[in-house]
Amino acid sequence: MTDISERLRDEPMAYDGEESKGWSGSTFLAGIALGAFVGAGVALLFAPDAGWKTRRRLHRQIGDMRDRAEDKWDDLRGEARRELVRRKRNLKSDAQRVAGRARDIVEDVKERL
């Protein structure tokens, strides 16, 4: 009997058009499915808590994340409102300054005529 390394070296695994040699798509999918089943089994064996505990913890964590997101949204909305008020005040001040300058220019022009 030949050594396995010699057989692997002598028999190429490249796909050459024949289903009997090389890897096929169905073999690959079967490997993916087997890996998923083995992974799920291992996850169930090593799960730290019972399913209901995990669901309760996840529900609580999702609620906490939602609350934090709402708080952040409220903070952001408050910052946006404050910035809007500040810019509106600055714009009004700038508009008054420009209007005053325009009045001064118009008066200057009237005096020269």
Stockholm file with secondary structure:
# STOCKHOLM 1.0

chainA/1-113         MTDISERLRDEPMAYDGEESKGWSGSTFLAGIALGAFVGAGVALLFAPDAGWKTRRRLHRQIGDMRDRAEDKWDDLRGEARRELVRRKRNLKSDAQRVAGRARDIVEDVKERL
#=GR chainA/1-113 SS CCCHHHHHHHSCCSCCSCTTSSCCHHHHHHHHHHHHHHHHHHHHHTCSSCHHHHHHHHHHHHHHHHHHHHHHHHHHHHHHHHHHHHHHHHHHHHHHHHHHHHHHHHHHHHHHC
#=GC SS_cons         CCCHHHHHHHSCCSCCSCTTSSCCHHHHHHHHHHHHHHHHHHHHHTCSSCHHHHHHHHHHHHHHHHHHHHHHHHHHHHHHHHHHHHHHHHHHHHHHHHHHHHHHHHHHHHHHC
//
